Amino acid sequence: MSDVLVVRADAFEWMGAARPESVPLFVTDPPYGRIVDAEWDQTWTMHEQWEMTRLIDRALIPGGTAYVWGGIGKPGNRLFFEWLSQVEARTDLTIWDVITWGKRRFYGTATRYGFAREECAMLVKGPKPATFHVPLLEEKRGYAGYNPEYPAKSEYKRRTNVWTDVTELFRGKIHECEKPSRLAEIMIETSSNPGDLVVDMFAGSGSTGVAAAKLGRRCVLIERTKCNMHITEPAA
């Protein structure tokens, strides 16, 4: 994985020195903001969320894409939704889509539906993405399409913005909020080309780097902690 660079540093400081309009794709899972009982999440506020957004906006190439994970939060603490509602007004980023990852395991109470989802904002710098490869599922359609004048372009079903085919990790996690690398694979396959640069500002276990290396992309993983990663780091 020689094309994956691990940077053990503060993401804000490192990205602040990065060249403007140099990154085609961000795939990142920032802290949620006082949802997880961990120091890195308890200290995350809307200020940090906007600082991250400013740096993404600055670093993206025109037409570049950023996938930013988030959640619905709790009453009185809807950081992700509040942030998303203002993105287009405060930056050059367009909300191209909001993806829901549907999980198999859920939790609930006597007065709530079983909760089994996470959200990911797909942001594009400018009016439309420079790169978008139509993502397909492994499941075949079984029919040519509803309108015979416009038959389907593939025998496989097209992926929607609700993803239920990627199972969450039940064991073997090396980070408490680790996601399967397949999620990053879908984003990288869809929104970049071989050889493109992918940046993860909050790399955690390094699953974005695993996906990028598998797909022949260059990748920078930024993580300030010394947590373990699924990739081999060069000796210091």
N, C-alpha and C positions, 0 to 999 in steps of 0.2 A: 504494500500500500504506500509506495513512495510518493504518490501524488496527493497524499493526505498530510497536511501540516497541522500539528497540534500546537496551539499557542496557549500556554498557561499564563493568562494575564486577565486584567479587567477588560471586558468587552468594550466598554465606553472609551477607555483610553486607547486601545488598539485600533478600533474602528475610527476614532477621531483623527488618527494619523493616516488613514487609508486614502488612496487616491479617489477623488470624486468620480462618479459615473464609471466605475470599474468592475462592478459585480452584476452578473446576469441573473443570479438566483440566490435568495436567502431561504433557508429552511430552518426555522428556529422555534424553540419551545421555552419562552421566558418564564420567570416566576409568575404565579397566579395572583399574588397579592393578598397575604394573610388568610390563605385557605389551608395550606399544608403547615403542619407544626414543625417547621424547620427554620433556622436563622435566615437562610437565603430567601425564603418566601415571606417571612414576617417583616422583613425590612424593605420589601418591594412596594412602591407606591405609584400613584399616577404620574408623579414627576419622572420616575425612572422609565415608566412605560413610554412617555413622550420623548424622553432623551433617546431611547432605543429607536423610536419611529423616525426621529430627525436624522439619525445616523443611517438608517436604512434608506430613507428618501435621498439623502446626499450620495450614498454609495451606489445605488442602483443605476444601471445604464437605462437610457430611454427605452421603454417597453419591457424592462426587467420586471421580475416577479418576486414577491416575498410571501412565503407561507408563515403565518404567525399563529401559534396555538394559544388557546384561551378556554375559559369556561364561564358558566352562567353566574358563578359566585354565590353569595349569600345575601339575604335581605340587608340593605344598607351598605353593601359592598359589591357592586356590580362593575368592577373595574373594566373588564373586557368589553361589556356592552357600552358603557359610557365612552370609552376610548374609541371604539369602532364608530359610534355615532358622529364623531367629530373629525375622523381621519380625512375625509374628502375636503372639509372646509379649511383644515389647517395645514395640509401638505399637498404635494403634487401626485399623491397616490390615489388610485381608483379602487374601490371595493369591487373586484371582478366577480367574486363569489364568496360564499361562506359554506364551508364543508362541515358536515356532521359525521363524526366517527361513532357508529353504533357498536357498543360492546356487548358481550354475552353475559358478563357478570354485572349485577346491579345491586343497588341498595335502595331501601325505601322505608317509609313509615306508614302508620295507619291512615294518614291523610294525604299521602303523595303517591304518584305513579312511581314505579320502579325506575330509578335514575341510572341510565346506561349510555351516556353520551359525552363527547367532548367536541368543542368547536375549533375550527381553524379558518382564519381569515386569509383569503387569497387576494393580495394587493398587487396592483400593477402600476408602474410609474408611467403616467400618460394615459391616453385614451384607450389603448388596447395592448395586449401582450405581443412582444416581438416573436416569441416562440410558444407554440401550443400544438402538441401532437395529440390528436384525439385519443383519449385513454379507453381501452377496451377491457372487458372482463374475460375470464377464461370460459365462461358459459356461452354456448352458441344460441343464436336467436331462435332458430327453428322455423322461421318464416322470413320472407323477403322484405316485409314492411307493410304498413297499412295502406299506403298509396302506391298502386302499381306503376304510376308515372314517375315516382321518385323512390326507386328501390333502395334498400339499405346498402351502404357502401362496404359493409363487412358482414360476415356470417356470425360474428361474435357481438354480444350485447355491449352497448356503450356504457361506460361508467357514469353514474350520476353523482350529484354532490352529497349523497348519503352513502357512506361506505360501511357496509356490514360484512364484508368478506375478509377483513383483517382481524384476527383474534388477538386480544390483549395478552400480555405476558402474565402467566400465572405462577411461574417459578423461574429461578435462574437470573433474576434481575440483579444488576450491580448498582442501580440507582433507584431510589424509591419512586420516582416518577418516570421511569424508563418506558419508552414506547417501542413497539416492534419496528425494525428497520424497514419493513415492507411499506409502511406509511410514507417514509421519506423516499423510497424507491419510486412510488407512484408519482409523487410530486416532481422528482428529478426527471423521470422518463417523460413526463408531460410538458414540463416547462424549461427544459434545457436541451442542449445538443452534446454529443460526445466531445470531450476536451474542454467544455465550459467550466467555469469556476462556480462552486457552490460554497456558501458561507453559513455556518451555524454559530451564532453569537453566544449561545448558552448550550454548549455541546453535551454536558452531562456524561452519559455512558459512551458517547461517540457513535450512536447508531446512524446518524446522518453520514458520517464518514464511511461506515461500512457499506451503506447503500451507494454512495458516490463512487467508491472504488470499484464496486461490482459493475457499475454501469459505465466506467471509463471517463468519469469526470474528475477534475481537480477539486480539492476541497480544503477549506480552512476551518478547523474546529477551535473555537475559543472557549476556554473554561478556566475560571479563576481558581477553583478548588483543586485539590490533588486526588479527586475521586478516580477510581479505576475506569479504564475505557476498554472497549472490545477490540481496539486496534493496538498494534504494537508501536509504542513510541520509541524514537531513537534515544540511545543512552545519553545522559547529560554529560 
